[in-house]
Amino acid sequence: MAKKKEKLSPEARRRALTRLLKYCKPLIPIAAGAFILAGVSIVAAHFIPVLVGDAIDLAVGVGNVDMAGILKILTLIPLLALLSAVFDWLVRLAGLRLGAAVTRDIRADCIRKIEKLPLSYLDSHRTGDTLSRMIADVDRMSEGLVTGITELYSSALSIIVTLVFMIVINYKVALVVALLTPLSMLVAAFISKRTFSLFHEQSTLAAKQTSVIDESVSGGLVVKAYSREDAIAADFDRLNEEYRKTATRAVFYSSITNPSTRFVNSLVYCGVALAGGLMAVANPLVTAGQISTLLYYAHNYAKPFNELSDVIAELQSSLASAARVFE
């Protein structure tokens, strides 16, 4: 049997996304609440480095330390950290609830659809493939949806908030970060284009494997009666090897996002350190606390991009599974 790769067109991808969003429409209040909670959590978390920088500036030197001001800041920091943690937990809870509700509705529609399908369809399609779409593909789609709600918006908002705080502190250093930012976006876009087709092919091969296993087990007596053990084993070995190659490539492309974006953001960190150091030497208004805060933002600026790249890869897999379910 010739190897046939199934790839999804951009139009089919958009249709799958549109249908998936229709299932999310009744749950808009939950999603909106999650977005608001995520915004509060991120702003609270990103305000902590500013307070740390202010505390550093209050310790100017020996005999010139404002302990009262430092203690006040140290009292406020745990409160902000607790607020951020609680709101982040609520965001993830909302995402899980939304994903579970969508999964329930889609599986219910799948059952109703199967009850109306003609026997000609059920006879011409492997049972294992249908089961795989209803179970494995719906689960994968749900996982991607939850990840999108809890991580995609949070990562994008974190990048924006970080840039805003950096601009307020020192717009010149923020400009260095903004100029290097497109490199991370290009890396993420390059990888996401290749991961979608690979994840879709991986889902298709997994369904074929499930079909062979299901029919071999349920029809074991027929297999033995016609001495088809070797033929089925050879068919499974071929599918298994194809799945291994496709899964390896899919995991490889989705896994290089983290080291690639880390490299780019290490360049951002070096640029911020160099620019901040030069400005501190030339301008006495640039304080040690400001440089500390900027370096913290530059260091953590990589994290949202790494998460965003991982989320994009996860959503590609989820969308590929959604296309198979809706098909």
C-alpha positions in Angstrom: 0.0 0.0 0.0 1.5 3.4 -1.0 2.0 5.8 1.8 -0.5 8.6 1.6 0.0 11.7 3.7 -3.1 13.7 4.6 -2.6 17.4 4.9 -5.2 20.0 5.9 -5.7 23.1 3.7 -5.8 26.5 5.3 -9.5 26.7 4.4 -10.2 23.4 6.2 -8.2 24.7 9.2 -10.3 27.8 9.4 -13.5 25.8 9.2 -12.4 23.6 12.0 -11.5 26.6 14.1 -14.9 28.3 13.4 -16.9 25.2 14.4 -14.8 24.8 17.6 -15.4 28.4 18.5 -19.2 27.9 18.1 -19.1 25.3 20.8 -17.3 27.9 23.0 -19.9 30.6 22.3 -22.3 29.7 25.2 -19.3 29.8 27.5 -18.3 33.3 26.7 -18.9 34.6 30.3 -16.4 32.1 31.6 -13.8 33.0 29.0 -14.3 36.7 29.6 -14.0 36.2 33.4 -10.8 34.2 32.8 -9.3 37.0 30.7 -10.1 39.6 33.4 -8.6 37.5 36.1 -5.5 36.8 34.0 -5.0 40.5 33.5 -5.1 41.3 37.2 -2.8 38.3 38.0 -0.2 39.4 35.4 -0.2 43.1 36.4 0.2 42.2 40.1 3.1 39.8 39.3 4.8 42.4 37.1 4.6 45.2 39.6 6.7 43.2 42.2 10.0 43.8 40.3 9.3 47.6 40.4 8.9 47.4 44.2 12.2 45.4 44.5 14.0 48.1 42.4 12.6 50.8 44.7 13.8 48.8 47.7 17.3 48.6 46.2 17.4 52.4 45.6 16.4 52.9 49.3 19.7 51.2 50.3 22.1 53.8 48.8 25.1 53.0 51.0 26.5 52.4 54.4 24.6 54.5 56.9 22.2 55.7 54.2 19.4 53.0 54.3 15.7 53.8 54.6 14.7 50.7 56.6 11.1 52.0 57.2 10.6 52.3 53.4 12.2 48.9 52.7 10.0 47.2 55.4 6.9 48.8 53.9 7.8 47.5 50.4 8.6 44.0 51.8 5.1 43.9 53.4 3.4 44.8 50.1 5.3 42.3 47.9 3.9 39.1 49.6 0.4 40.5 49.3 0.8 41.1 45.5 2.3 37.6 45.1 -0.6 36.1 46.9 -3.1 38.1 44.8 -1.4 37.0 41.6 -1.3 33.3 42.6 -5.0 33.2 43.6 -6.1 34.9 40.4 -3.9 32.6 38.3 -5.5 29.6 40.0 -9.0 30.9 39.1 -7.9 31.4 35.5 -6.8 27.8 35.2 -10.0 26.6 36.9 -12.1 28.5 34.4 -10.1 27.0 31.5 -10.6 23.5 32.8 -14.3 24.1 33.2 -14.6 25.5 29.7 -12.6 22.6 28.2 -14.7 20.0 30.0 -18.0 21.6 28.9 -16.9 21.7 25.2 -15.7 18.1 25.4 -19.1 17.0 26.8 -21.1 18.8 24.1 -18.9 17.5 21.2 -19.1 13.9 22.4 -22.8 14.2 22.8 -23.1 15.5 19.2 -20.9 12.6 18.1 -23.2 10.0 19.6 -26.3 11.7 18.1 -24.5 11.8 14.7 -23.6 8.1 14.8 -27.2 7.2 15.6 -28.2 8.8 12.3 -25.4 7.5 10.1 -26.5 5.0 7.4 -25.1 1.5 7.6 -23.2 2.1 4.4 -21.0 4.6 6.2 -20.3 2.3 9.2 -19.5 -0.6 6.9 -17.1 1.5 4.8 -15.2 3.0 7.7 -13.2 1.1 10.3 -14.7 1.0 13.8 -11.3 1.8 15.4 -11.0 5.0 13.3 -14.4 6.2 14.5 -13.6 5.4 18.1 -10.2 7.1 17.9 -11.9 10.3 16.7 -14.5 10.3 19.5 -12.0 9.5 22.2 -8.4 10.3 21.5 -9.0 13.2 19.1 -11.6 14.9 21.3 -9.3 14.5 24.3 -6.4 16.1 22.4 -8.7 18.9 21.2 -9.9 19.6 24.7 -6.3 19.7 26.1 -5.4 22.3 23.4 -8.5 24.3 24.1 -7.7 24.5 27.9 -4.1 25.4 27.1 -5.2 28.1 24.8 -7.5 29.7 27.4 -5.0 29.5 30.3 -1.7 30.1 28.5 -2.2 31.8 25.1 -3.9 35.0 26.4 -1.7 35.1 29.6 1.5 34.8 27.6 0.5 37.5 25.1 -0.7 39.8 27.8 2.5 39.2 29.8 4.6 40.3 26.9 2.5 43.5 26.5 2.6 44.3 30.2 6.4 43.8 30.4 7.0 46.2 27.5 4.7 48.8 29.1 6.5 48.6 32.4 9.9 48.9 30.6 8.8 51.9 28.6 7.6 53.6 31.8 11.0 52.9 33.5 13.2 53.7 30.5 11.9 53.9 26.9 15.4 53.6 25.4 16.0 50.2 26.9 12.4 49.1 26.0 13.3 50.1 22.4 16.2 47.6 22.4 13.8 44.9 23.5 11.1 45.9 20.9 13.7 45.8 18.1 14.8 42.2 18.9 11.2 40.9 19.6 10.3 40.2 16.0 13.1 37.5 15.9 11.1 35.4 18.4 7.9 35.9 16.5 9.6 34.7 13.3 11.0 31.6 15.0 7.5 30.8 16.4 5.8 31.3 13.0 8.5 29.2 11.2 7.9 26.3 13.6 4.1 26.5 13.7 3.8 26.1 9.9 5.6 22.8 10.0 4.0 21.4 13.2 0.4 21.5 12.1 0.6 19.1 9.1 2.8 16.7 11.1 0.4 16.6 14.0 -2.5 16.1 11.6 -0.7 13.2 9.9 0.2 11.8 13.3 -3.5 11.8 14.4 -4.5 10.0 11.2 -1.9 7.3 11.6 -2.9 6.8 15.3 -6.5 6.3 14.2 -5.3 3.7 11.6 -3.4 1.9 14.3 -6.4 1.9 16.6 -8.5 0.4 13.7 -6.1 -2.4 13.2 -5.8 -3.2 16.9 -9.6 -3.0 17.5 -10.5 -5.2 14.6 -7.8 -7.7 15.2 -8.9 -8.2 18.9 -12.6 -8.1 18.3 -12.3 -10.3 15.2 -9.6 -12.6 16.6 -11.5 -15.8 15.7 -11.9 -14.7 12.1 -8.3 -13.7 11.8 -7.2 -17.2 13.0 -9.7 -18.9 10.8 -8.3 -17.3 7.7 -4.7 -17.4 8.9 -4.3 -13.6 8.6 -2.1 -13.2 11.6 1.1 -12.5 9.6 -0.6 -10.1 7.2 -2.2 -8.1 10.0 1.1 -8.0 11.9 2.9 -6.7 8.8 0.2 -4.1 8.3 0.6 -3.0 11.9 4.4 -2.9 11.7 4.2 -0.7 8.6 1.8 1.8 10.3 3.9 1.7 13.5 7.0 2.7 11.5 5.2 5.5 9.7 3.8 6.7 13.0 7.3 6.6 14.6 8.8 8.7 11.8 5.9 11.2 11.8 5.8 11.5 15.6 9.5 12.0 15.8 9.4 14.8 13.3 6.4 16.4 15.0 7.9 16.3 18.4 11.3 17.6 17.1 9.8 20.7 15.4 7.6 21.4 18.4 10.5 20.9 20.8 12.9 23.3 19.1 10.7 26.3 20.0 12.0 26.5 23.6 15.8 26.5 22.8 15.3 28.7 19.8 13.4 31.4 21.7 15.7 31.1 24.6 18.7 31.9 22.4 16.9 34.9 20.9 15.9 36.2 24.4 19.4 35.7 25.7 20.4 38.3 23.0 17.6 40.6 24.4 19.0 40.2 28.0 22.5 41.0 26.8 21.2 44.1 24.9 19.3 45.3 28.0 22.4 44.8 30.3 24.7 46.7 27.9 22.3 49.5 27.2 21.4 49.9 30.9 25.0 49.9 32.0 26.0 52.5 29.5 23.1 54.7 30.5 23.9 54.4 34.2 27.4 55.6 33.5 26.3 58.5 31.4 23.2 59.5 33.3 23.1 59.7 37.1 19.2 59.6 37.0 19.4 56.0 35.9 19.6 54.1 39.3 20.7 50.7 40.3 17.2 49.8 41.2 15.9 50.6 37.7 18.7 48.6 36.0 17.8 45.7 38.4 14.2 45.9 37.4 14.9 46.1 33.7 17.2 43.1 33.8 14.5 41.1 35.7 12.0 42.0 32.9 14.6 41.2 30.2 15.3 37.8 31.8 11.6 36.9 32.2 10.7 38.4 28.9 11.9 35.0 27.4 9.4 33.0 29.4 6.2 34.2 27.7 7.7 33.7 24.3 8.7 30.1 25.2 5.2 29.5 26.6 3.6 31.1 23.5 5.6 29.0 21.1 4.7 25.8 23.1 1.1 26.8 23.1 1.1 27.4 19.4 2.4 23.9 18.8 -0.2 22.5 21.2 -3.0 24.4 19.4 -1.8 23.1 16.1 -2.2 19.5 17.4 -5.6 20.4 18.9 -6.8 22.0 15.7 -5.7 19.0 13.6 -7.7 16.7 16.0 -10.7 19.0 15.8 -10.6 18.8 12.0 -10.8 15.0 12.2 -13.6 15.1 14.7 -15.7 17.5 12.6 -15.0 15.5 9.4 
